[in-house]
Every structure is written in structure tokens, then in C-alpha cells.
Amino acid sequence: MSAVDPRLAAAVEASRRWYDAVAELHDLPVRVDDRLWVALAEPPPWHSAVKTLRADVDAAAALGVWGDRTGGSVADSFGVLDLAGRGFDLLIDATWVYHPGVTAPWPEPWRVVREPDLLTRWCHRHDYAGVLPPAVLDRADLHVLARIVDDEPVAGAVVHDAGGTAGMSNLWSVSGVPTEADVTDVLACAGVLLPGRAVTDYAWDEELAAVLAAGFEPVGPHRVWRTSTPPRRPEPRPR
């Protein structure tokens, strides 16, 4: 296997840590090794049941851990799988992005969400009900951010501690697509909360344009495949 860009490896690792954190919030049993992250029960909304962690994981390996579930998604972290012939549709065709990080003052009117009521409104605005329970507010490694106008959240994101980097996710805005200014503000928040860290995420379409305009670099493809029927598993390759 050829060497993986360390920026891409950092982005995939940050995403894995986010999946670990969400699983812990929901007491979701998982199985993880150096190749695959696998949910052993139904994952929360917007999260895949299987996530690849290395570029040499093939379709046989990814679907071999699917179990008896009848629907869900596979997060193809390196954009190398073709599951179209296995009963899956391509749901997301995204790009991993990387930013070396910034040192800047905390941007107003952004704040860290600390109140359950504000978290509920944040999730409602983001269509994220059922994903972030109140226990997220007690986690030192997870920071739910909101831009507040007239006491209401109008934009948001999550920044989490991913070890050597800061993971950014769940960018949203009531206008529909986060702006370059929103992304720049979240970068500043990350720099205060997790100083000295590079920041990683993935994005597509208009959101990708916004994060690139804010100085992120594209570092590799990320795709999510979804099915609503039992997948057709490929035959394992001869050993």
C-alpha cells in the first residue's frame, strides 16, 4: 500500500474519534481495528454503520462486517470502494479538508453551547434531533458551537479533540449553507479551544467552496454509500 498523505490520515483519524464519541454518548457497542469501525447496533441518524480506516480495505471486507442489517450506510474514507453493483447508492461524494490552524480572538457572537435548552434548539435548527443528547455538554473533548442572534442559534458547528488535531464537523447555517465567514469564525473558535492544532473536516458542493475559501486544503476523497436492502456481498479475493 502506498503511503497516505499524513493530512488525510489525520482527517480520517479525527472522524473515527468523532464516531467513537457519538457511540459512547449513545451506549452503542462497536468493534474497531486498524481497518474498520463497525457499529454492532443501529447507529444514530446521519452516521454510518461501517467506516473504513485504511485505503486497502476492499468491498469484500467492508460488506463482510455488515451483518444482518437491512439498511444503512458505509463511509468509504478513502473514496476507493465501488458499491454501486452491491445494492448501494452514492449518497455523499465529498472531499477531506485540512487547515494548519489559526491564532485569533474569539469571534462574537459565537459561543460554546452549555445549556440543554440551547442544545435542543441547535439540534432542531440543524435537523440533528436524536444525535447529540444532553450528555454531550459534559464532555471535555466535544465543543458544540453556536452563532447567536437575538438569543437564537443561527449557525453552528462542532469542534472535537482528535488528539493531535481538532476535528470540525456539522457546519450549518439557517441560510442553508455556511459562509466563508462562518468557517473562519469556527477556525478561530478551534484555535482558542484547542490551540496549536490543525483542523480537519470533510465537505461537498457549496460547503466545500466555503471551507476552501477560508483556507482549507483538499487532501482526498470521502464517499458515503447507502442502501435500504440487504447488500450483495462480493466474493472474497483468493488468498
C-alpha positions in Angstrom: 0.0 0.0 0.0 1.4 3.4 -1.0 2.0 5.9 1.8 -1.0 8.0 2.8 -0.8 11.8 3.0 -0.4 12.5 6.7 -3.0 15.3 6.4 -5.5 12.7 5.1 -4.6 10.2 7.8 -5.2 12.9 10.4 -8.6 13.7 8.9 -9.7 10.1 8.9 -8.5 9.6 12.5 -10.3 12.7 13.6 -13.5 11.4 12.0 -13.0 8.0 13.7 -12.7 9.7 17.1 -15.9 11.6 16.4 -17.6 8.3 15.7 -16.2 6.8 18.9 -17.5 9.8 20.9 -21.0 9.6 19.4 -21.1 5.9 20.0 -20.2 6.5 23.7 -22.9 9.1 24.0 -25.5 6.5 22.9 -24.0 3.4 24.6 -23.6 2.0 21.1 -21.4 -1.1 21.0 -18.8 -1.0 18.3 -15.9 -3.1 17.0 -12.8 -1.3 15.9 -9.5 -2.4 14.5 -6.9 -0.7 12.3 -9.0 -1.4 9.2 -12.7 -0.9 10.1 -15.0 0.9 12.5 -18.3 -1.2 12.9 -21.4 -0.4 14.8 -22.9 -3.5 16.4 -26.3 -2.0 16.7 -28.3 0.7 14.9 -26.2 3.9 14.8 -27.7 7.4 15.4 -29.1 9.3 12.5 -26.6 10.7 10.0 -23.9 8.2 11.0 -22.7 5.1 9.1 -22.7 1.6 10.3 -19.4 0.8 8.8 -16.4 3.1 8.3 -13.2 2.2 6.5 -9.9 3.3 8.2 -7.4 2.2 5.6 -7.2 2.7 1.9 -6.6 -1.0 1.2 -10.0 -2.1 2.6 -12.0 -3.6 -0.3 -15.7 -4.2 -0.8 -15.5 -7.7 0.4 -14.0 -6.6 3.8 -16.4 -3.7 4.2 -19.5 -5.7 3.4 -18.2 -8.8 5.3 -18.9 -7.0 8.6 -22.3 -5.7 7.5 -24.1 -8.4 9.5 -27.9 -8.9 9.0 -28.8 -5.3 8.9 -31.2 -4.4 6.1 -30.2 -0.8 5.6 -27.7 1.9 6.4 -24.5 3.3 5.0 -20.8 2.7 4.6 -18.4 5.5 5.0 -15.7 5.0 2.4 -13.0 7.1 4.0 -10.6 6.9 1.0 -13.0 7.0 -1.8 -11.9 3.7 -3.3 -14.9 1.4 -3.0 -17.4 0.8 -5.7 -20.6 -0.4 -4.1 -23.0 0.5 -6.9 -23.3 -3.1 -8.0 -23.9 -4.3 -4.5 -27.2 -2.6 -3.9 -25.8 0.7 -2.7 -26.3 4.3 -4.0 -23.7 7.0 -3.7 -25.1 9.3 -1.0 -22.2 11.8 -0.5 -19.3 12.5 -2.7 -17.1 14.7 -0.5 -13.6 15.9 0.0 -11.5 15.7 3.1 -10.0 19.1 4.0 -7.2 20.3 6.2 -6.2 23.6 7.8 -3.0 24.2 9.8 -5.0 26.2 12.3 -5.1 29.8 13.3 -4.5 32.0 16.3 -7.2 34.6 16.5 -9.5 36.2 19.1 -12.8 34.5 20.0 -15.4 35.7 17.4 -18.5 37.4 18.6 -21.4 36.4 18.6 -20.2 32.8 18.7 -20.4 30.8 22.0 -20.0 27.3 23.3 -23.4 25.7 23.9 -23.7 24.8 27.6 -27.4 24.8 28.3 -29.7 21.9 27.4 -32.4 24.2 26.1 -30.0 25.9 23.7 -28.7 22.4 22.6 -32.2 21.4 21.8 -32.8 24.4 19.6 -29.4 23.9 18.0 -30.3 20.3 17.1 -33.7 21.4 15.8 -32.2 24.0 13.5 -29.6 21.5 12.3 -32.0 18.6 11.8 -29.9 16.7 14.3 -32.5 15.5 16.7 -31.6 12.3 18.4 -27.8 12.6 17.7 -26.5 14.9 20.5 -28.0 14.1 23.9 -27.5 16.4 26.8 -24.6 14.3 28.0 -22.5 16.0 25.2 -22.4 19.1 27.3 -20.4 17.2 30.0 -17.7 16.1 27.6 -14.5 18.0 27.7 -13.5 16.7 24.3 -16.6 17.9 22.5 -17.5 21.6 21.9 -20.8 22.4 20.3 -20.6 26.0 18.9 -23.4 28.4 18.0 -23.6 31.8 16.5 -26.4 33.6 18.5 -28.5 36.4 17.1 -31.5 37.7 19.2 -31.0 34.8 21.6 -31.4 32.2 18.8 -28.8 29.9 17.2 -28.4 30.9 13.5 -25.3 28.9 12.7 -23.3 26.2 14.3 -20.6 23.6 14.2 -18.9 21.0 16.5 -15.2 21.0 17.3 -13.7 18.0 19.0 -10.4 17.0 20.4 -8.9 14.4 18.0 -5.5 14.0 19.7 -3.0 15.8 17.5 -5.7 17.7 15.6 -9.0 19.4 16.0 -11.9 17.8 14.2 -14.5 20.1 12.8 -18.0 18.9 11.8 -21.6 19.7 11.5 -21.2 23.2 10.0 -24.7 24.6 9.4 -26.5 27.9 8.9 -30.1 28.9 8.8 -29.3 30.5 5.4 -28.8 27.0 4.1 -25.0 26.9 3.5 -22.3 28.1 5.9 -20.4 31.1 4.6 -16.7 31.6 4.4 -17.1 34.0 7.4 -18.8 31.2 9.4 -15.9 28.8 8.6 -13.3 31.5 9.5 -15.1 32.1 12.8 -15.2 28.4 13.7 -11.5 28.1 12.9 -10.9 30.9 15.4 -13.0 29.1 18.0 -11.0 25.9 17.4 -7.8 27.9 17.9 -8.9 29.1 21.3 -10.4 25.8 22.5 -7.6 23.6 21.1 -4.7 25.9 20.5 -1.9 24.9 18.2 -3.9 22.2 16.4 -4.5 21.7 12.7 -8.2 21.4 11.9 -9.8 18.7 9.7 -13.3 18.1 8.2 -15.0 16.9 5.0 -17.3 18.9 2.8 -19.0 18.9 -0.6 -20.8 21.3 -3.0 -21.3 24.8 -1.7 -19.9 24.0 1.8 -16.7 22.7 0.2 -16.4 26.0 -1.7 -16.8 27.9 1.6 -14.2 25.9 3.5 -11.7 26.2 0.7 -12.3 29.9 0.5 -11.5 30.0 4.2 -8.1 28.5 3.6 -8.6 24.7 4.0 -6.7 22.4 1.6 -8.3 19.4 -0.1 -6.5 16.2 0.8 -8.5 13.3 -0.5 -11.9 11.9 -1.4 -14.5 10.7 1.0 -17.7 8.9 -0.1 -20.7 7.6 1.7 -22.7 4.7 0.2 -26.3 4.0 1.3 -28.6 1.0 0.9 -32.2 0.2 2.0 -31.9 -3.5 1.2 -29.5 -6.3 2.2 -26.3 -5.8 0.2 -25.0 -8.2 -2.3 -21.6 -9.2 -0.9 -18.7 -9.8 -3.3 -16.8 -13.0 -3.2 -13.6 -12.7 -1.2 -10.5 -12.4 -3.3 -8.4 -15.7 -3.5 -5.6 -15.7 -1.0 
